[in-house]
């Protein structure tokens, strides 16, 4: 409303609350152009809009100008907690007509990057870019009717994404090596080099990634011109580029120039995740350190874990109970939403680990569960 009328409604509210009259009458208001507002939320649309709680490890919001406004109360490094609404920001765009305002919003959302919690940015973009929405054919059944188009889960990483992740990791390693070189008593020693130097020949390294449930091993060959030849699942691919301190990656992949943002996030198993973000791209890969024996794999079959931090508001079973697949076991509350934990299969509740009123963290085992024997 403020973008198309030019009036500050919050100021109006304060003035009226202080006893003043409305600044303008209805016939004095003029509407100019078209505006949209989207609400950027820390939630996972693919998990029934379950609120996502955690630290904003990386947050980039659109640049504000006469066409784009951003209202937010958080910044990178802040925690999205269970105690408040999970809204990260309101993004508002304006232009002379509906079509142009949609284009402005799609551009603003392409600049928006959220790492550390799940967000609805991809869903917002899909809605705005849908042909029915663009045509104004919107009603309360729009999302459900177009669910197949709007709720798109990420597929496996292709070779380009794997190559970008490898490049980001190699450049990160080089930055660390250069810092060590600066502190070294002999910075010109070949042992301090950051290019996999070998006495004879060109060096290579192995990079191990986990893409969902898929393990990917990449062999990286160092070229004398500073580029890398990567043995990817579908063949060799050449990549080069630079990674800035703020996570901006400028790369050439297979002869094509490409830019992306890169964020590194600590993982529960002691490794790190590399998150690649660009228009049309948001992919998270686990960087696996094969030298480390510490690993926390997925929970064993039968264990029931909390999908988010929250408060236990109902426990529907007790130790020794026999349950059927899908039977409610426990109810959690977080961010004004309730989430029911159900039995993954027929089986027996060996031990209930939490009582009503207790707080639980994400990924903790709520009950010990023994699946029924086949």
C-alpha positions, -999 to 999 in steps of 0.1 A, spaced: 0 0 0 28 24 9 46 17 -23 16 26 -46 3 55 -25 35 71 -13 21 73 22 37 61 54 8 42 71 28 36 103 32 73 107 -6 77 102 -13 51 129 9 69 154 -7 103 146 -42 89 149 -33 71 182 -21 105 194 -55 120 187 -48 136 154 -71 134 124 -63 113 94 -38 132 72 -58 127 40 -93 117 29 -100 88 6 -106 110 -25 -72 127 -19 -53 94 -23 -39 84 -57 -26 50 -67 5 48 -88 17 15 -103 16 -20 -89 34 -36 -59 39 -70 -44 50 -82 -10 64 -116 -1 72 -129 33 105 -147 35 101 -174 61 124 -199 79 103 -229 70 105 -260 47 76 -261 22 86 -296 12 80 -307 49 45 -293 52 59 -258 59 77 -271 91 94 -241 108 132 -243 105 153 -233 135 190 -225 136 217 -199 130 216 -178 99 250 -188 87 247 -169 55 221 -142 47 220 -120 16 189 -98 10 181 -78 -21 197 -44 -26 172 -17 -18 163 10 -44 132 28 -56 118 -5 -69 127 -27 -40 122 -24 -2 133 -49 25 119 -49 60 138 -72 83 149 -75 119 176 -100 116 211 -102 101 237 -129 93 248 -147 124 215 -143 142 196 -173 155 161 -182 144 147 -195 177 116 -215 186 102 -186 206 92 -162 178 76 -162 144 100 -176 118 97 -146 94 131 -135 81 120 -105 60 93 -88 40 104 -80 5 84 -55 -14 87 -45 -51 71 -18 -72 68 -10 -109 44 7 -133 23 -25 -139 17 -60 -126 40 -77 -151 70 -54 -144 64 -57 -106 66 -95 -109 98 -92 -128 112 -69 -101 103 -95 -74 118 -124 -93 150 -104 -96 149 -95 -59 144 -132 -50 173 -142 -72 195 -121 -50 181 -136 -18 203 -162 -1 196 -180 31 219 -207 46 216 -223 80 178 -227 80 154 -239 53 135 -211 36 106 -206 12 125 -185 -13 123 -212 -41 85 -216 -36 80 -179 -37 99 -177 -70 80 -206 -84 46 -190 -75 55 -156 -91 68 -172 -122 38 -195 -127 18 -188 -158 -15 -187 -139 -2 -163 -113 13 -141 -140 -22 -140 -156 -38 -131 -123 -57 -165 -122 -52 -168 -84 -77 -182 -58 -74 -202 -26 -69 -235 -45 -40 -221 -66 -11 -238 -46 -28 -271 -42 -38 -272 -78 -3 -265 -90 16 -284 -63 35 -304 -89 49 -272 -105 56 -254 -73 71 -279 -49 102 -291 -67 127 -310 -47 163 -307 -58 176 -336 -78 212 -350 -77 240 -326 -84 252 -326 -120 288 -324 -130 288 -286 -132 276 -283 -96 302 -309 -85 329 -291 -103 319 -258 -87 319 -274 -52 354 -288 -59 366 -254 -71 352 -237 -40 370 -263 -18 403 -260 -37 403 -222 -35 394 -224 2 423 -247 8 446 -224 -11 435 -194 10 444 -214 42 477 -225 27 485 -189 18 478 -178 53 502 -205 66 528 -194 41 526 -158 54 533 -171 89 561 -195 78 598 -188 85 604 -199 49 574 -188 28 593 -199 -4 597 -235 6 580 -259 -18 566 -277 12 544 -247 20 531 -245 -16 493 -245 -21 493 -260 -56 499 -297 -48 535 -294 -59 554 -326 -68 590 -332 -75 581 -346 -109 549 -341 -129 517 -323 -120 499 -329 -87 464 -341 -80 441 -344 -51 409 -363 -41 378 -346 -30 350 -367 -14 315 -353 -14 281 -366 -2 252 -356 -23 222 -367 -3 226 -405 -1 251 -406 -29 289 -407 -23 309 -389 -50 347 -392 -53 364 -366 -75 400 -367 -86 414 -332 -94 444 -328 -116 463 -295 -114 472 -278 -147 502 -255 -151 479 -227 -162 461 -227 -129 430 -245 -140 418 -279 -128 408 -311 -147 382 -329 -126 373 -365 -131 335 -363 -125 310 -391 -126 301 -384 -163 337 -376 -175 364 -350 -172 355 -313 -169 379 -283 -168 372 -256 -142 390 -224 -131 381 -194 -111 385 -174 -79 367 -174 -46 366 -141 -27 365 -137 10 328 -129 10 320 -162 -7 316 -149 -42 328 -175 -67 336 -165 -103 343 -196 -124 347 -210 -159 332 -244 -161 337 -263 -193 343 -230 -211 312 -213 -197 315 -183 -173 295 -188 -142 291 -169 -109 277 -182 -76 277 -176 -39 293 -201 -16 287 -207 21 303 -232 43 282 -246 72 294 -270 100 277 -304 98 266 -326 127 291 -353 118 321 -329 122 325 -323 85 314 -292 66 286 -286 40 293 -265 9 262 -246 -2 261 -232 -38 237 -205 -47 229 -188 -80 197 -180 -100 181 -214 -105 207 -232 -83 207 -239 -46 225 -271 -38 241 -284 -5 269 -310 -6 286 -326 24 324 -323 22 337 -355 37 371 -356 53 382 -392 48 410 -387 73 386 -382 101 370 -413 118 344 -392 135 311 -396 117 274 -394 127 254 -412 100 217 -412 96 198 -424 126 195 -462 127 163 -477 114 136 -476 141 148 -445 160 125 -415 161 142 -381 162 130 -346 167 127 -328 133 133 -294 150 139 -279 184 107 -276 203 87 -282 234 70 -316 242 33 -308 247 19 -344 246 32 -379 250 7 -405 237 26 -437 246 45 -452 276 73 -477 280 64 -511 266 35 -500 244 29 -517 211 22 -493 183 12 -495 147 28 -477 117 16 -441 116 3 -441 152 10 -407 170 37 -411 196 46 -376 207 36 -340 198 61 -311 197 53 -274 196 75 -247 180 68 -213 165 31 -216 170 29 -249 152 24 -284 164 42 -314 149 31 -350 156 58 -377 157 44 -409 144 57 -445 145 77 -453 114 65 -489 114 48 -515 136 68 -521 168 73 -516 205 82 -484 225 112 -495 246 116 -462 264 101 -427 263 130 -402 268 111 -370 273 81 -358 293 55 -331 287 69 -297 292 105 -306 283 125 -289 256 143 -309 229 169 -300 203 168 -309 167 178 -345 157 176 -359 193 161 -394 199 127 -389 214 119 -426 221 137 -459 219 118 -479 193 121 -515 183 105 -524 149 84 -555 148 101 -585 132 90 -592 96 
